[in-house]
Amino acid sequence: MKKLIAVLSVAAIMTACNDEKKADTTTPTPDSTSAITNAADSASKMVSNATDSASKMVNNAADSASKMVNKAVDTASKMIKK
């Protein structure tokens, strides 16, 4: 999952910065600066959303595993009582 997040963030940044025009001046224009900032914000939001989703999936898996263990313990204790 970490690799996926890293690949997506790099791809988002590369896509946002993929401007083949060459500027005559070295100072960025306000429009390009805001575009870069927006792309960075978008990439940050994507990584944050992916991290939140991964966290929820791990929590759900842990809850499911815990419930399964509890059921197994209950079943085992019932079998022992019989």
N, C-alpha and C positions, 0 to 999 in steps of 0.2 A: 504494500500500500504506500509505503514511503517513496518507493521508486516511481509509482504512478503520480504522486503529488509533485515530485521533483520534475518529472517529464512534462506534466501539464503546465507547471509554472514557467519552465524554460520555453515551452512552445508558445505560451501566451505572450511572453516578453518578446520572443523572436518575431512573432506575427505582428505585434504592435510596432516593433522597430523596423520592420521590413519596408523601408522607404528607399527606392532606388535612385531618387533624385539627389543630386549633389548640390549642396548649398554653396553659394559664392562667399558667404561670410562664415566666420567661425562661431558667431554668437547665435544661439537658437532664437527663433521668433517666439512670441508669446503663445501663438497657436500650437506650435510643435511642442513647447514645454508643457502646455496643458494636456496635449494628447498623450505625451509620455507619462504624465502624472495620472491621467485617467486609465491608461493601460496598466500601470503599476497597481492602481487601486483595484482594477478588475482582477488582476492576477492574485492580489492579496485576498480578495473576497472569494475567489475560486478555491484557493488553498484553504481558507478558513472553513468554507462550506464542506470541502472534502474531508477536512480533519474532524469537523462536527459529525459528519455522516459515519466516518470510520469509528469514532468514539461511541456513537449510538449503537452501531453494529456489534462492537466488542461488548458493550454493556448488555445488550440483548442476548448474546451468546453466553455470557457469564450467568445471566439470570436463568436461561434455559438449562444450562449445565447444573446449576444449583438445584433447580426443581427436579431434574432427573435423578440426582443423587439423593435428594430427600425422598422421592418415591421409592427408590431402590432400598433405602434404609427402612422405610415403613413396611415394604413388602417382606423384607428379610425378617423384621421383628415379628410380623404376623405369622410367618412360616415357623419361626422358632417357638412361638406361643402354642401353635397347634401341635 
